[in-house]
Amino acid sequence: MSNSANDNFFNSKVLGHPEGLFVLFFTEMWERFSYYGMRALLVLFLTSSILGQNPGWGWERENALAIYGSYTSLAYLTPILGGYIADRIIGYRWAVVVGALLMTLGHLSMAIEVHQAFMYMGLALLVLGNGFFKPNMTSILSEMYKKHPEKKDGAYTIFYMGVNAGAFLGMLLCGYIGENPNWGWSYGFGLAGIFMFIGMLQFYFTQNIFGTIGLKPVEDKETREDLGDPAEAQRNPFSTFDLVLIGIISITGLIWVINDPLSKITSVNFFNFTVGDISGSNVAISVALILFLIILIKRISQYTPVLRDKMIAVIILAFITIFFWASFEQAGGSMTIFAKDYTARVLEGNYKVIFNVVNTLITIIPLAIISYVLFKLFRNTFGRFALGNIILASGFIVIWGIVIYMLSNQYNAVQAEVPATWFGVLNSLFIITFAPLISKIWESKFNPFATIKYGLGMMLLGLGFAVLSYGASDIPQGAKVASVSMVWLVFAYFFHTMGELFISPVGLSYVSKLVPGRMIAIMFGIWYLAIAIGNKIAGTLGGMIDQITAQYSMSTFFLIFTLIPIGLGLLIMLLTPLVKKLMHGVH
């Protein structure tokens, strides 16, 4: 990309940063609003009874979670392709616009409940759109601060707040509208699409604020990838054999991810065979995994010893990351089901008053702060980008309208029924609250080594599920409904969020530290593959909730997600001396 991250961007500032940062902030906020708003509703909609005030499709939980797992898994794979296309063909800015348009169409397709084909088409468009959008927003941000590395940490912190603000508002408002019988699922999905469209228009009509950043790629000396230490970063081109194996692995993996829900929901099964007692699906994914290990070992063995060690360290962390996301992503699956069917969400008397006050504060305060940021941006840029600002402001007018409508209804109701999707907002709320504190620890002398961070993060994650396991201990074996206290979910989300802060922001940082610039794209690809595998496992394991609760108990189901993360957390901490040696001084 042509480097235009020059000092001119810092001539006109908002809160000490270039105006363009806040264009990205709001664009990303609307995208996360739409993503998490839809994600909060998907499993609930699919599993809700076809009868009642707000009918869903009445699917089995296993089938709904298979769809959920495949969708979230593919959402982490397509950015590899989207980043490649942007880098070499259309540029970052057009990739963002194309991605936002595809996602808008995807959300609107999901709002049409006439036939299942609309939902499948909607999910496909969302996956493709996410692939174009997700990697290229951060690429624009990185280019903007290329000559100002000292300001990058602050910029990414602000951007990260936009991510969580969008997730918070999306789950809160799409969840409220979608679960509300007076509106329904279509309106919840449609609301996500409307704000994705607003985000696209706002970005499109304000994009000139970035100068030449993100336009079609051009070759120049300044933008070539850093080769790092020549002794470490010698070229290691992919052979024909490598490319053939990668093709086989990619096609097999893609078909497997799609086939899993497809074979459960329909009569179509691409792996309709058995080898002995092993199903064709398990055979296919096992072969793909073996081939992946072969090519990974082959590639790593061809590098210098020091670089080889560093890559092995990345792979160890990526392995732990798989199991982190396999557990953490229960938030959109089995934990959402637990909130809907097993949690006492109807509050009366003093409990209703307390909830209304808390809900009002956690909604109004963040929204007021974001509106203040909007005002600052509006004041600086309206003269140059009037249309983009008007579109952005119109979105906030709608948001405030929905918030006032929601809060007034909750205050006027005789009793408060907490939406099942409400608990998901706790993750974003806790991140916004505690991220600055954790960041300060990482910048202090108490900053622990990577394996200690990972170990503590996994143990905190396991502790969150231990709380749920204890809270669910009185639920009878095989029960389909119960009324467990809300407090267990609140504590679970707190511990899960603290675990996320110890692991999620740290991983990509270590990838960038451990491998040369020329290899960053490849290693990021492997990292996102690990997250994708984790998300798919999350859907598969979450789909076993009925089977495990029928044979054992709900408490046992959550105990599985307690023991595995805690065990892996202890293991990675025990490997600290080995990983330190493999990292060769990188902290």
N, C-alpha and C positions, 0 to 999 in steps of 0.2 A: 504494500500500500504506500502511496505517496505520503510522506511525513509532513503534516501541516500543524503539528502540535507546537505552535510558536507562542511567543509572549503576548501576541495580540489577544489571545483568548482570555488573558488575565487582566486586560484593560477595563473590562466591564464585569463586575462581580456581583454575585448573590451569596450572602453569608460567607464571603471570603473565597468563593470558588467561581469558576467560569459559568456563565449562564447556561452553556450547553450541558453541563452536568445535570442541571435540574430539568432540562428537556428529557434527558435520558431517565432521570429519576421518575418523572410522571409517566413516561411511556412504559417503563418497566413495572411501575405500580399498577397500571391498568391491565397489563398482561398477566401479572401474578393474581390480580383480582379475578380475572376470568378463569385462570387455570385452577386456582384453589376453590373458587366458587363452584365450578363444575365438579371438581374432585370430591368436594364435600357431599354433593348430592347423588353422585353416580350409583354407589352401592345401595344407598337408601331407596332410591327410585326403583332400581331393579328388583330389590327384595320386598318392597312394600306390597301388601295384599292388593289383588285386582278389585277387591270390594272396599267400601268405606268412603269417607269424605274426600280423601286425597289418594285415589288408587294409583298403584304402580303396576309393575308387570308380573309380580308374584313369582320371581325366579327363585330357584334354590340358591342358598348362600354360596355353595361351592362354585356354581356357574357364574354368579355375579363377581365373585372374587377372582375367578380365572380371567374374566374380562378386565377387571381392575389391574391385576398384575401384569397382563400383557400390554395394556395401554401405558402404564407408568414405566415399564421396562423399555418399550420402544421410544418413549419420550426422551430417554437418555442416550439412545443410539443414533437417532437421526441428526443431532447436532454435529456429529463427526462429518457427515456428508454435507450438511448445510454450510459448515465452516469452510470446507474444501471449495464448494461452488463459489462462495463469496470471495475467497482469497484469489481465485484464478479467473473468474468470469464476470460476475455482476457487481462486486463491491459490497461493503458492509451495509450501506444505507438502503440500497434496493433490496437486499436480502431481508432486512428488518421489515420493510413495507410489504414485500411478498409474504413473509411469514405471518405478519399481523392480518393480512387479508385472508389467507388460508384459514387461520384460526377463527376469524370472525365468521366465515362461512361454516366452519365446523360446529361452532356453538349454536348457530341458527339452525343448522341441520338437526342437531340434537333436540332443539326446542319443538321439532315436529314429531309428535308421538304416534303418527298414523301407522307406521310400519317400522319393523326392526331395521330395515335397510337404511333408514335415515340415521339411526344411531351408529351403525357400523361406518357409514360414510362420514358422519361427523367426527368420530374418533380417529379415522384415518386422516382427515384433513387437519385435525388438531396435532397429530403426531408429525405430519409433514411440515406444518406451519411452525411448530416448536423447533424443528430442526433448522429452519432458516433464521428464526428470531433469536433463540437462546444464545448461541455463541457470538453473534455479531454485535449485540448490544455492548458486551464487555470488550469486544475488539475496538469499537469506537472510543470507549472510555480509556482504554489503554493507549491508543494513539494520541488522544487529547493531552494526556499527561506524560508523554514520552520524554519531553525535555524538563519535566518537573517531578522527578521521582520522589522528592521530599514531600510532595503533597498527595501522593497516591494513596497512602493509608487513610487519610481523612476523606478523600474522594470515595474510596470503596466503602468506607463506613457509612457515608451518606447514602450511597447507592443501595447498600444492604438494608438500610432503614426503609427505602422505597419498596424493596422486595417484600419486606415483612409487613409494611403498612398495607400493601395491596392484598397480601394473603389474608391479613386480619379482616379487612373490610369485605373481601370476596366471600369468605366463609360465613361471616356474620350476616351479610345482607342477602346474598344468593341463598344461603341456608334458610334464613327467615322466610323469604318469599316462597322458596320451593317447598318448604314443609308446611306452609300456611294453607289450609284447605280453601280459604277465600281466593287464593291465587293458584298455586299448584306448581308441579315440577316444570312444566313448559316455560312458565314465567321466570323461574329460577335459572334455567339454562339460557333462556333468551336474554336475561339481564347480563349474564356473563358475556354474551356476544355483543351486546350494545356497548359495553365499556371497552371491549377489545377494539371495536370499530372507532370509538372516540380516541383511544390511544393511537391507532394507526393514523387517523386524520391529523391529530395534533402533531405527531412526528413528521408527517409528510409536509405539512404547511409551515413547519418551523425548521426543517432540516438544513437550510442554508446557514443557520447559526454555526454549523460545524466547518464552514469554509470548504476546503477540498478533502477533508478527512472522510473516509468511507466511500469515496467515489470509486469508479472502476479501477482495478489494480494496475499499477505500472511498475516496471522494473527500475530500481535505482540502487546505488551502492548503499545508501543509508538505511534501506528497508530490508536488505538481505538478512536472513537469519544469522544470529551469532553462532559461529561454529564452535565457540568455546576453546578449550585446550586442544590444539591440533593433535596431540598424542592420544587424547581420549576420544576425539570426535572424528576419527577417520571414517571416510565414507564406507558404508556397508549396504550396497544396493540390494534390493529384493531380487532373488533369482526367479526364473520361471516356475521352479518347483514351489518356492515360497508363495508366489501369487496364485498358483493353482490351489494350494492348500487353503489359503485365505478365502478364495472364492467358494470352495466347498464348505468351509466352516460358516461363512456368512450366510450362504443360501440355506444350509441346513438349520442354522440357529433361527433365522427369520421364519422359516416355515414352521419350526417347532413352536415358537412363541405364538404364532397365529393359530396353529392347529390345536393348541391346548384348549382354549375356550370354544373354538369351532366344533371340535369333536364332542364336547360336552353338551353344547346347545343344539347342534344339528346332527344329521346322520353322516356328515362329511368327515372323513378321517384320512389324512394324507399318509399316515403310518399304520394302516390297517393290516398289520401282520404281527406275528410273534416269533421269537427265537427261544425255543424251549418254553419256559414260563415267563419270559421277559417280554413286555409289550414293545411293539415297534417304536412307539414314542420314546421310551426309555433307551432303546438301542440307538436310535438316531442321535439323541442328545449326548449319549455316552461316547459315541464315535466322534462327534464334533468336539467334545471336551478333550479326548485323547489327542486328536489332530492339533488342537490349539496348544496343548502342552508340548507336543513335538516341535512345532514351529517356534514356540517361545524359547524352549531350551536351545534349539538350533541357532536362533538369532542371538541370544545372550552369549553363547559360547564363542561367537565370532568377534566380540569386543575385547578391548584391553582389560586386564584384571581389575583395575580400579573402577572403571565404568561398569564392568560386569557386576561387581559387588554392589554398587549404588543401585543398579537396576533390580537386583535381587531384593534389596531393602524396600524399594517401591512396591514390588510384587507382594512382599510380606504384609505391608500396610494395606494394599489393595485387597488381599485375602480377608483381613479382618473387616474391611469396609463392606464386603459382601454381606457378612452376617449382621453388621450394624444396621444396614438398610433393610435386610430381611425382617428384622425385628421392629425397627423404628416405623416402617411404612404400614404396620398394623393400624396406625392412626386413621388411615382412610378406609380400612377394611374391617377387621374383627373388632377394633375398639369403637368404631362407629356403630357397628351392630350391637355391641355391648351397651353403648349409650342409648340406643333406640329401644331395645327390647329388655334390657336387664337393669336399667337405672331408674330410680325414682326421680322423675323430672317435673312433677307437679308440686308447686310450692304454694302455701297458704299462710295467712297471718303475718307474723314477724319475718318469717323466712322469705316470703314474697317481697316484703318491703326491702329487706337487705339485698336480695338479688337485684331488684329494680335500681337501687342506688348504685350498687357495684357496676351493673351493666351500663348504666348511664355514664358513670365516670370513665370507665375504660373505653367507651365509644366516643364521647364528646371530646375528651382531652386530646387524644391522638389526632382526631379529625380537625380540631381547632389548630393544632400545631402545623399540620400539613396545609391547611387553608392559609395560614400565615406565610408559609413558604411560597405558596401559589401567588399570594398578593405581592410578595417581593419580586418574584419573577415577572409577574404581570406589569408591575411598575417600571421595570427595567427594559422590557422587550416589546411592549404593546405597540409602540410607534413603528417598529420594523416588522413585527410578525402578528398583526392584529387578528387575522383569521384563526391562526393556530391557538392564540390566547383565548379567543372567544369560545372556541370548541372545548378547550380545556376547562374553562370556567363553567360552561354549560354542564359538563360532567359533574362538577362539584355541586352545582345547584340541585341536580337530580339526587346525588348522594345525600345531601343534607335533607332533602325532601323525604327520602326513604327512611333515613334515621329518625326524623321527627315522627313520621307515621308509625314506625316500629315501637319507639319508646312510649308514645301516647297510648297506643293499643295495650302495651304491657302494663302501664299505670292504671288504665281504666278497667282492665280485666279483673274479675272477682278473684281469680287465682292465676298464678304464673306457670305456664308450661314451657320449660326451657327446651328450645329446639335441640335435637340430637347433634346437629352440626355446630352448636355453640361451643362445645368443648374443644373443638379443633382450633378456635381462635386463641386459646390459652398458650399454644406453642409460640405463635408470633408475639403475643403480649409478653411472655417470659423472655423471649429473645431480645426484644427491644429494651426490656428492663435490665437484664443481666449481661448482655453482650459487652457494654462498656467496661464493666468490672472484670470480666474474664480477659478482655483485651489488655487491660492494665497489668494483670498478673503475667500475661505472656511477655510484656515489655519490661518486666522487673527482673530482679535477681532470682526470683522464685520460679522463673520459667522452667518447667520440667522438660525432660527429653521426650521425643516423639512417642516412644513406646509407653511411657508413663501416662502421657495424655490419653493415648488410645486405651490403655488399660483402665484408667479411671472413668473414661467416657463409657466404655462397655459395662462397667460395674454399675454406674449410675442408671444406665438403660435397663439393666437387669433388675435393679432396685425398684424402678417404676413398675415393672411387671410383677414383682414380688408384692407390691402394695395391692395391685389388682387381684392377684391370686388370693391374698388374705381377705380382701373385700368380698370376693366371690365364693368364699368357703361355705357359706350357708345356702347357696343355690343348689337345689336338688339335682341329682344326676339326670341328664337328658332334658332338663327343663328348657322350654322355648321362650319363657318370659320370667321376669323377676323384678324386684324393686329394691335394688342395692343403693346405698347412699351415694350422692354425687361426689362426696369428698374424696372417694378413692380415685375417681378419674382425674380430679383436680391435682392430687398429689402425683399421680402417674405422669401426667403431662409435664409437671414441674421437673421431675427427675429425668424424663426423656429429653426435655429441652436442655437441661444442664449437660447431659451426655452428648447431645448434638453439638453444643458449643465447644466441647473438648475435642471433638473428632471432625465434624464436617468442614469447618473453615481451615483446618490444619492440613488436611490431606493434599489438596492441590498445591499448597505452599511448598510442601516437601518435594513434590514432583518437580516443581520449577527449580528448586535448589539442587536437586541430585542429578539431573541429566542436562546435557548441553542444549543450547537453544535450538539447534537443528533437529533435535529429537523430541522436543516438547510436544508437538502435535501427535506423534506416535504414542507417547506415554500417556498423554491426556486421553487418547482413544482407549487405551487399556484401562485407564482409571474409570472412564464413563462406562466401559463394558462391565467392570466390577459392580458399579452402582446399578446398572440395568439388570444384571443377574440377581442382585439382592432384591430389587423390586419385584422381579418375577417370582422369586422364592417366597417373598412376602405374600403375594396373592395365592400361591399354592398352599402354603402352610395355613394362612388365614382361612382358606376354603375348607380346611379340615375341622373347623370349629364344631360343627354338628356331630361329626364322627367321634371326635375325642370326648365331647361333653356327654354323648350318649353312652359311650363305653366306660368312661371314667367320670370326669366332672369338669365344670367350667374352671374351677380352681387349678386343676391339672393342666388344662390348656394354657393358661397364663404362666404356670410353673415352668413349662418347657422354654418359654421366652425369658424366664428368669435365669435358669441354670446355664443355658448355652452362652449368652453374653457374659455372664460373670466368669464362667470357665475360660472363655477366650480372653477376657480381660486379664485374668491371672497369668495365662500362658504368654501373652505378648509382653507383660511386665517381666516375666522370667527370662524372656529372650533379649532383654535390654543390652547385656554385654555383647552378644552376637551382633545385634543390629547396629550398635555403636561402632563396632569394628567394620561392618559393611559400609557404613556411611562415610568413613574416612574423614572425620572431623566436622562434618556438616551437623549443625545443631538445629 
